Amino acid sequence: MAISSAATSAAEAWKARIEAHDEQSLRARGDQPEPADFWSTLAAGFRADPRRSDDLVVNLLSQWATPQTSVLDVGGGAGRYALPMALRCRQVTVVEPSPSMVAQLREGAREAGIENVSTVEAGWEDASVEPADFVVCANVVYGVKDIAPFLTKLDEKAGERVVLVAWMDAPPSIFSPLWKAVHGEERIELPALPELLPVLWEMGIFPNVEMLEAGGPRSAPNLDAALAMARHMLFVRLGSPEGTRLENAAREMAVQTPEGVTLRGRRTRPQGVVWWRPSESSSRWGGFRSRIPRHEPSTRS
């Protein structure tokens, strides 16, 4: 597929949104040094059972997998999707720059007895990897400033299919109500699925989009865990005035659910699985199909 590398209005708007978000983050961080590995204190929370059967993304990916399939998981983190795919495929290569995420991935693979996963510890832009049948990139693109070259490389490395997974709202948006309470201004949100599709269209990629039910709002095991994560994401020091405002706001907004602690009124919008075949002509359109299951009210949490 021929993909234009020229800057487009959608790509420029994407980059501008991220730059504004990052500038706001830098102001909030102040003189706090940026951690070498941002995910070092959070990586364990990204582990998931490789043999789970209730994950709609895993179930969809599994429909395309065979024992002969090779997979390249870009930004694969702790193996949320790489390890389930490894149980179904010949080989999975994970590209992941975070050492703590890679450590969690390897530990999860060891515990599950999975031996067909390899890792490349690098950012996607710098990674040197062989092509694979499927290239999967789940919940990574939100902070990628130069999005068109990033997507172009995904396309170039895929033999059969490129798969992107993205929420309607970038995951850090869960902390936006607390951001306003702590820092006194509205949070500038990162781009997500609604901004991603115009970028792809401008690049000549017209993908299929599978919309999947999101489930309940994301939660933390308890209030202390929620506060620890919020401090990290909002650049708040323990015991600081910002920390006091955070604790007061979190206690006011927190709601205990059977799954853990979440914010009052918080709902999670659906996520999309965006995919295309690299060999298809750029003039051929994919489809838009809703896969949101309909449940009886009694089944909702």
C-alpha positions in Angstrom: 0.0 0.0 0.0 1.3 3.4 -0.9 1.1 5.7 2.0 1.8 9.4 1.8 4.3 10.6 4.4 3.3 14.3 3.8 2.0 16.2 6.8 -1.7 16.4 6.9 -4.1 18.6 8.8 -5.3 15.7 10.9 -1.8 14.7 11.7 -0.8 18.2 12.6 -3.8 18.6 14.8 -2.9 15.3 16.5 0.6 16.5 17.2 -0.6 19.9 18.4 -2.9 18.3 20.9 -0.1 16.1 22.3 2.3 19.1 22.5 -0.3 21.1 24.5 -0.9 18.2 26.8 2.8 17.7 27.4 3.4 21.4 28.0 0.7 21.4 30.7 2.3 18.3 32.2 5.7 20.0 32.4 4.2 23.0 34.2 2.5 20.7 36.7 5.7 18.7 37.2 7.7 21.8 38.1 11.2 20.9 39.3 10.4 17.2 39.8 12.7 15.1 37.6 11.1 13.0 34.9 11.5 9.3 35.8 13.8 7.2 33.6 11.0 4.6 33.4 7.6 6.2 33.8 5.9 2.9 34.3 8.2 1.5 37.0 5.6 1.8 39.8 2.6 0.8 37.7 3.8 -2.0 35.5 2.5 -4.9 37.7 -1.0 -3.5 37.3 -0.9 -4.2 33.5 -0.6 -8.0 34.0 -3.6 -10.1 33.0 -4.3 -13.8 32.9 -3.2 -15.1 29.4 -5.9 -17.7 29.5 -8.8 -15.4 30.3 -11.9 -15.9 28.1 -13.8 -12.7 28.9 -11.6 -10.2 27.1 -13.4 -9.0 23.9 -10.2 -7.8 22.3 -8.4 -11.1 22.9 -11.4 -13.0 21.6 -11.4 -10.9 18.4 -7.7 -11.3 17.8 -8.0 -15.0 18.3 -10.3 -15.3 15.4 -7.5 -14.2 13.1 -4.8 -16.3 14.7 -3.5 -19.7 13.6 -0.7 -21.9 14.9 1.4 -20.7 12.0 0.9 -17.0 12.6 3.7 -14.7 13.7 2.8 -11.5 15.6 4.6 -8.3 16.3 3.1 -6.5 19.3 4.3 -2.9 19.3 4.3 -1.3 22.8 3.2 -4.7 24.2 3.8 -3.7 27.8 3.4 -6.5 30.3 1.9 -8.8 27.8 -1.8 -8.2 28.1 -2.4 -9.2 24.5 1.0 -10.7 23.6 0.7 -13.7 26.0 -2.8 -14.8 25.0 -1.7 -14.5 21.4 1.4 -16.6 22.1 -0.9 -19.4 23.2 -2.5 -19.4 19.8 0.4 -18.4 17.4 3.8 -19.6 16.3 5.8 -16.7 17.6 5.2 -13.3 19.2 7.7 -10.5 19.3 7.1 -7.6 21.7 8.6 -4.2 21.1 8.6 -2.3 24.4 10.8 0.5 25.7 9.9 0.2 29.4 12.3 -2.1 31.4 9.7 -2.6 34.1 7.0 -3.6 31.6 9.4 -6.1 29.9 10.2 -7.6 33.4 6.5 -8.1 34.0 6.1 -9.6 30.6 8.8 -12.1 31.1 7.6 -13.0 34.6 4.1 -13.5 33.2 5.4 -15.7 30.4 7.4 -17.8 32.9 4.5 -18.3 35.2 2.2 -19.3 32.3 4.8 -21.6 30.7 4.9 -19.6 27.5 8.2 -19.9 25.6 7.5 -18.4 22.2 7.7 -14.7 23.1 10.7 -12.6 22.5 11.3 -9.0 23.3 12.9 -5.9 21.7 13.6 -3.3 24.3 13.2 -0.1 22.2 10.7 2.5 21.1 9.0 1.6 17.9 10.6 4.4 16.0 14.1 3.0 16.7 13.3 -0.7 16.8 14.9 -3.0 14.3 12.6 -6.0 13.7 11.6 -8.5 11.1 8.2 -8.3 9.5 5.4 -10.5 10.9 2.0 -11.7 9.7 0.1 -9.5 12.2 1.3 -6.2 13.7 -0.7 -5.3 16.8 -0.5 -2.0 18.6 -2.8 -1.7 21.5 -3.4 1.6 23.5 -0.1 3.1 22.5 -0.7 5.8 19.9 -2.2 8.4 22.3 1.2 10.0 23.0 2.9 9.5 19.7 3.5 13.0 18.3 4.7 12.1 14.8 1.9 9.7 14.2 2.1 9.3 10.4 5.6 7.8 10.3 4.7 5.6 13.3 1.7 4.2 11.4 3.6 3.8 8.2 6.2 1.6 9.9 3.4 -0.6 11.3 2.0 -1.0 7.8 5.4 -1.8 6.3 6.1 -4.5 8.9 2.8 -6.3 8.5 2.3 -9.2 6.0 -1.4 -9.8 6.5 -3.0 -7.4 8.9 -2.3 -4.3 11.0 -4.4 -4.0 14.2 -4.7 -0.9 16.4 -6.7 -0.9 19.6 -7.7 2.5 20.9 -10.3 3.9 23.4 -12.7 6.6 22.5 -11.0 8.6 25.3 -7.2 8.3 26.1 -6.8 6.3 29.3 -5.2 9.1 31.3 -8.5 11.0 31.0 -9.8 9.1 33.9 -7.8 11.5 36.1 -9.0 14.7 34.4 -11.6 15.6 37.2 -8.8 15.2 39.8 -6.5 17.3 37.6 -8.8 20.2 37.7 -9.3 19.9 41.4 -5.5 19.8 42.0 -4.1 22.1 39.4 -7.0 24.5 38.9 -7.4 24.1 35.2 -9.1 21.8 32.7 -6.9 19.0 31.6 -5.9 19.0 27.9 -6.8 15.5 26.7 -4.6 13.4 24.5 -6.0 12.4 21.1 -7.7 9.0 20.9 -9.9 7.0 18.5 -12.0 9.9 17.2 -8.8 11.7 16.1 -7.0 8.6 14.9 -9.4 7.7 12.1 -9.0 11.0 10.2 -5.2 10.6 10.3 -5.5 7.2 8.8 -8.0 8.4 6.1 -5.6 11.2 5.1 -2.8 8.7 4.8 -5.0 6.7 2.3 -5.8 3.9 4.8 -9.5 3.2 5.1 -9.7 0.6 7.8 -12.3 -1.7 9.3 -13.5 -0.6 12.8 -14.9 -3.0 15.3 -16.5 -1.2 18.3 -16.3 -3.3 21.4 -18.2 -2.8 24.7 -16.0 -1.2 27.3 -17.5 -2.8 30.4 -17.6 -0.9 33.7 -15.4 2.1 34.6 -11.8 1.4 35.4 -11.0 1.0 39.1 -8.2 0.6 41.6 -8.2 -2.1 44.3 -8.6 0.5 47.1 -8.4 4.2 47.8 -4.7 4.1 48.8 -3.8 2.4 45.5 -6.0 4.9 43.6 -4.2 7.8 45.3 -0.8 6.4 44.6 -1.6 6.1 40.9 -3.2 9.6 40.9 -0.1 11.2 42.4 2.0 9.6 39.8 -0.2 10.6 36.9 -0.8 14.2 38.2 2.8 14.8 39.2 1.9 15.4 42.9 4.3 15.0 45.8 3.1 13.3 48.9 2.5 15.9 51.7 2.5 18.9 49.3 -0.4 21.4 49.0 -1.3 19.7 45.7 -1.2 16.4 47.6 -3.7 17.6 50.1 -6.0 18.9 47.4 -5.8 15.6 45.7 -6.6 13.6 48.8 -9.6 15.8 49.6 -10.9 15.6 46.0 -10.3 11.9 45.7 -12.2 11.2 48.9 -15.1 13.3 47.8 -15.3 11.8 44.3 -14.4 8.2 45.1 -17.0 5.5 44.9 -16.6 1.9 46.1 -17.8 -0.8 43.6 -17.5 -4.6 43.7 -14.5 -4.2 41.4 -12.7 -1.5 43.4 -12.6 2.2 43.7 -13.6 4.5 40.8 -14.6 8.2 40.4 -18.2 9.2 40.9 -20.0 9.6 37.6 -17.2 8.1 35.6 -18.1 6.0 32.6 -15.9 4.3 30.2 -16.8 4.7 26.5 -16.3 1.9 24.0 -13.0 1.0 22.5 -12.3 0.4 18.9 -10.3 -2.3 17.1 -9.1 -0.7 13.9 -7.6 -3.0 11.3 -6.6 -3.2 7.7 -4.7 -5.4 5.3 -1.5 -3.8 4.0 -1.8 -5.4 0.6 -5.2 -3.8 -0.1 -5.4 -0.8 -2.4 -5.7 2.6 -0.6 -8.9 3.2 -2.6 -10.6 0.2 -1.1 -12.7 1.0 1.9 -13.0 -1.2 4.9 -16.3 -1.4 6.9 -17.7 0.0 10.1 -19.4 -2.6 12.1 -20.7 -2.4 15.7 -19.9 -5.4 17.8 -21.3 -4.0 21.1 -23.3 -6.9 22.6 -26.7 -6.1 24.0 -27.2 -7.3 27.6 -30.2 -7.5 29.8 -30.2 -4.7 32.4 -29.6 -7.3 35.2 -26.3 -8.2 33.7 -24.8 -4.8 34.0 -22.5 -3.9 36.9 
